[in-house]
């Protein structure tokens, strides 16, 4: 089931959205839906802060390893 959403945008942003949708060969609705799907996959600021706090705790507790190369990383 579809629902209609009215959105108020400054003219400049509307034209940019329309231009990007056209370049992607998509309708404006399809382009916005794709953008929303991408946004859902992004990590939030809160999640990033939580990961950083945990990493800092792990480092302090000696749960990290010092690697000298990307190859070392691939081995672990």
SULPE-V31150 format. One record per residue. N is the residue number from 1. PSI is psi in radians with two decimals (none if undefined). NEAR is the number of other ideal C-beta (glycine too) atoms within 12 Angstrom. Layout:
n=N psi=PSI near=NEAR
n=N psi=PSI near=NEAR
//
This chain:
n=1 psi=2.33 near=3
n=2 psi=2.62 near=6
n=3 psi=2.57 near=6
n=4 psi=2.37 near=7
n=5 psi=2.17 near=12
n=6 psi=2.34 near=6
n=7 psi=2.27 near=12
n=8 psi=2.09 near=8
n=9 psi=2.64 near=15
n=10 psi=2.59 near=10
n=11 psi=-0.71 near=10
n=12 psi=-0.81 near=10
n=13 psi=-0.65 near=15
n=14 psi=-0.80 near=16
n=15 psi=-0.67 near=14
n=16 psi=-0.78 near=17
n=17 psi=-0.80 near=25
n=18 psi=-0.70 near=20
n=19 psi=-0.77 near=15
n=20 psi=-0.70 near=20
n=21 psi=-0.75 near=21
n=22 psi=-0.75 near=15
n=23 psi=-0.56 near=11
n=24 psi=0.00 near=17
n=25 psi=0.79 near=10
n=26 psi=2.75 near=18
n=27 psi=2.84 near=15
n=28 psi=-0.72 near=23
n=29 psi=-0.79 near=18
n=30 psi=-0.68 near=17
n=31 psi=-0.77 near=22
n=32 psi=-0.71 near=23
n=33 psi=-0.71 near=18
n=34 psi=-0.73 near=20
n=35 psi=-0.69 near=20
n=36 psi=-0.69 near=14
n=37 psi=-0.71 near=12
n=38 psi=-0.75 near=11
n=39 psi=-0.62 near=12
n=40 psi=-0.52 near=11
n=41 psi=-0.27 near=11
n=42 psi=2.59 near=12
n=43 psi=2.44 near=13
n=44 psi=2.84 near=12
n=45 psi=-0.69 near=10
n=46 psi=-0.75 near=10
n=47 psi=-0.72 near=13
n=48 psi=-0.75 near=13
n=49 psi=-0.70 near=13
n=50 psi=-0.74 near=14
n=51 psi=-0.74 near=15
n=52 psi=-0.72 near=15
n=53 psi=-0.75 near=14
n=54 psi=-0.70 near=16
n=55 psi=-0.72 near=15
n=56 psi=-0.74 near=14
n=57 psi=-0.78 near=14
n=58 psi=-0.71 near=14
n=59 psi=-0.82 near=14
n=60 psi=-0.56 near=11
n=61 psi=0.13 near=10
n=62 psi=0.43 near=9
n=63 psi=0.25 near=11
n=64 psi=2.87 near=14
n=65 psi=2.51 near=12
n=66 psi=2.12 near=10
n=67 psi=2.49 near=12
n=68 psi=-0.17 near=10
n=69 psi=2.94 near=10
n=70 psi=-0.56 near=9
n=71 psi=-0.71 near=9
n=72 psi=-0.69 near=11
n=73 psi=-0.72 near=11
n=74 psi=-0.45 near=8
n=75 psi=-0.39 near=10
n=76 psi=none near=12
//
